[in-house]
Amino acid sequence: ALETLKMFEKKESRVKSAAATNLSFLYYLGNELSQATNYADLAVNSDRYNPAALTNKGNTVFANGDYEKAAEFYREALRNDSLCTEALYNLGLAYKKLNRIEEALDWFLKLHSILPNSAQVLYQIASICEITEDPSQAIEWFLQLISVVPTDPHVLSKLGKLYDKEGDKSQAFHYYYESYRYFPSNIEVIEWLGAYYID
């Protein structure tokens, strides 16, 4: 794939931008950040209005820990294409990293209206509700998430933990037990179940 895409580097700017965008993404996936950054720069310089190129550039900056600068690239990508789901999601992540929780939630809710059954988006919204200490909302979002991925042991144990905090031991037991069923090696879940049976 890399070799094929490199053949397009010397073409006209739109083709060059598309090839550089894909090369940047492939290097990013391969955890070769310097190469990913070089191709992201090439893609953006070839076509400043390419939302995928701007998102990739944001990703390389994000990976280097500059969340504010990454957010700028994601916002620019969204100015060029307001439905660029990758930019929306990553902007939410950037704001979450910057501890701008309300703004992060706004972006994830906007993305949820576009992708209502996205497990990743549902998880981020539930996680933010958990961070803002709104357990009833977190439970609601995690329940929606379970309807999309019913066998995820991590989400099931999260629900168990939230119900336990709310004092609903029977629901907590149900979700902890389901989590144990799908992943019997989670020590935290085993400890909770053991304590529950002792009680």
N, C-alpha and C positions, 0 to 999 in steps of 0.2 A: 504494500500500500504506500509506504514511504517513497519508494523508487518511482512509482507511477505518478504520485502527486508532485514530486520534484521536477518531472518533465514539464509541468504547467507553469513553473516559476517564471519563465521568461515570456509568457504570453501577455496579452493585453491586461489592463489593470483589474477588471472584474474577475477574470479567470484566475489571475495571479492571486487576488484576494481570497477567492474561494479555496484554491489549493493551499495557500498559506494558512488559512483558518483551519482546514482539516489537518494539516501537518502539525500546527500548534497543538491541536486537541490530542492527536496521537502521541506527541512527545509529553504532553501533560499527563496522559494516562500512564505512560511509561515512567513517570516521575523524573523526567529529564527537564527540569524547570528552566535551565538556561536556554536550551534549544526551543522549548515551548514559548519562552519570552521573545526570542529572536523572531520566530515565525508569527507570533501574535503582533509584534511591532510591524512586520512586513505587511501583514494582512490589513491592519488599520491604516497604514500609510498608503496602501494601494487603493483602499475604498473606505473612507471615513464614515460612510453611512451603512456599513455592513454590521448588523446587530450581533451576528455570531462572532465576528472578529473582535468587536468591543467586549463581548461577554468573555471570550477566551483571554483577552488582555486583562480584564478584571480578575479572572481566575488565577492568572500567574501572579498578579499583585497580591491577591488574597492569600495565596500559598506562602508568600513572603511576609505575611503578617500586617500589611498595610491595608486595614479594612476600610478606612475612610477613602483612600484613593480607589480601592476596588469598587466601593459604592458609587463613586463618580462615573466609572466606566459602565457599570450596570445601568445607572440612570440615563447615560447617553445612549446606550443600546435601546432602552425603552422609549426614548424620544424618537428614535428611528423606526421602532416597531413596538407599539404598546402591548402587543400580545406575545412578546418574546418570553416564553415561560421559563427558560433557563435564567435569563436576567432577573425576572421577578423573584424566582426562588433564591438565587444567590444574593440578591439585594436584601431579602429577608434575613438570610444567614449573616450577612455583613452587619446589619443593624443589631442582630442578636449578639454578635461578637463585641460590638461597640456598646453593649448594654443599653441600647435604645429600644427597649422591649415593646413599647406601644407602637412605634413605627414598624418594627419587625412584624408584629401581629397584623397591622394594617396590610402590609404587602402579602403576607401569607393568606389572609382572608380574600384579598383580591384574586390571588392565584387559585384559591379554592373555588371561586365562582367560575373560573375557566376550566379547572380540572377537579371536579367534585369527588372523584374516586381515587385520587392520588394518595397512596399510603404515606409517602414522604411528607406531603403537605399537611395531611391530617395529623401526623406525628408531631410536626413542628408546632402546629396550633395547640395541640394538647400539652406539649412540653412547655410552651409559653404560659399557658393557664396554670400549670404546675409551678413555674417560677414565680408567677405573680400571686401565688397562694390562693387560687380560686379552685379548690378541689372539686366542687360540683361541676364546674365547666370543664375541667380537665377530664373528669369521668365521662361526661357526655361525648367529648371529642375522641377519647380512647375507645369508647363503645362503638362510635362510627368507624374508627380504624379497625376494630376487631371484625366488623361486618365485611371489611375489604380483605383483611389478612387474618382469618380466624385461628390460625395455628401458630402465631408468633408468640413464643414463650416469654420474650422480654416484655411485650405489651401486656400480656396476661398477668405477669407478676407486678407490673406497674399498677394495673387495675386493682389487684389484690392489696397492694400497699396503700393505695388511695382509700379503698373501702375500709381498710383496717384503721387508718387515721380518722375516718369519719365515724368509727365505732360500729360498723356493720360487719360483725365477725362472720356471719353465714355467707355473705357475698364475697368477703375477703377470702374465706376458705375455698369457695367455688373457683375463683380465678387463680389463686395460688396452686390449687390442686390441678387445674387445667394446664397451668404453666409447667408443673412437675411432670405431667403426662407427656408433654411434647419435648421437654428437656430435663431429664431426671438428674442432671449433674450440677444444677445451680444450688450452691451451698446456702445462700440466703433464703431461698424458697424452702429447702429442706429444714432449715432451722425454724422457720416460721411454722411449718406444718407440725414439726415435733413439739414445739411449745403449745400449739393449738390442741394437739391430742393430750398433752399433759394436763392442760386446763380442763 
